[in-house]
Amino acid sequence: MSELIAFIGVGNMGNPMANNLVKAGKKVKVFDVSKKMIEKAKEKKLDIVENLDDLITNEVTTVITMLPEGKNSKEVYLGDKGIINKVSKNCLLIDCSTIDIQTSIEIGKKANEKGIKMIDAPVSGGIMGAEKATLNIMVGGTKEAFDIALPLLKIMGKNIFHAGDLGSGNGAKICNNMSLGITMIAASESLMLAKRLNIDIKKVHEIMKNASGNSWPISVYPPLPGLIDGTPSNNNYRPGFSAGMMNKDLKLANECAKQVNASTPLAKMALEIYDKFCEEGNDTKDFSAISKVVGGDAWNYPID
Ligand code: NAD
């Protein structure tokens, strides 16, 4: 059977990921519920299918989903017209969405019961990583399913990790983003302190990049403009990775911590800060705009 990939959810991340598969010569058909995202997919000349029913046939050999939340994955895979009721047993399911571990396991188990292989494969590296195909991809599922998925994952990412059983990909991703949410606030605090101390932010940024205060938000994705080209802070804080998504991930992290009785005081505080920022209507801004909260009246950058 010839290879056919059904890609569902061509938003900020899914669009460049699907595009990289096409560039690698793969036959890919895409679907999204958002008209805006469909327009963007058209700009990339992706092969769009108008509805999910027409996309998911038994000719599909791989389904890749890149959806916002667990409820979206559940609907698409397990809903009335869910994917697991429509694909053939030979089809591999890859959910790249960042979602809660329980939902991931539930979907994977139900797929397995029907003889269908599934992995959770959330990613990190942001839209720049998605565009450049340098994503880190963390996989939960059997080694057999991991090995089958690996050639496709290598087209979309650079470092591909087998984290463990179903759900472990999301477990690893939640741990990663817990640190990211906290370090974005820390980087913002440092750079805004430098500003208030009247030290050239560019100098402090350069120093921190080479010194022990370095972090991903400093070296790759600074929360203030004028430091690294192509970052959301240089583009009026358009996402990128939205504050709403980070808020979701910090909620997932805090819920996980509660379930296993782990002490995560900084994650709790970070969630409170993002919660308030999102409640004030900033959920669609890039998450690096959290520097606005930290900066107070000293923060004077363009934001859409
Ligand atoms: P996004 O909102 O830009 O894209 C998600 C897309 O899914 C949207 O276009 C939406 O219309 C579509 N969608 C929702 N429900 C659907 C359904 N039932 N059927 C078809 N399409 C549907 O989000 P994103 O930034 O691309 O993030 C996607 C996932 O990747 C999230 O779980 C996020 O946490 C994770 N992630 C994002 C980034 C980033 O930098 N943006 C980085 C790493 C991981």
Residues whose N, C-alpha, C, O or C-beta is under 5 A from the ligand:
A	BS01	NAD	I8 G9 V10 G11 N12 M13 G14 F31 D32 V33 S34 M37 M66 L67 P68 E69 N72 V76 C96 S97 T98 V123 S124 G126 I127 G240 F241 M245
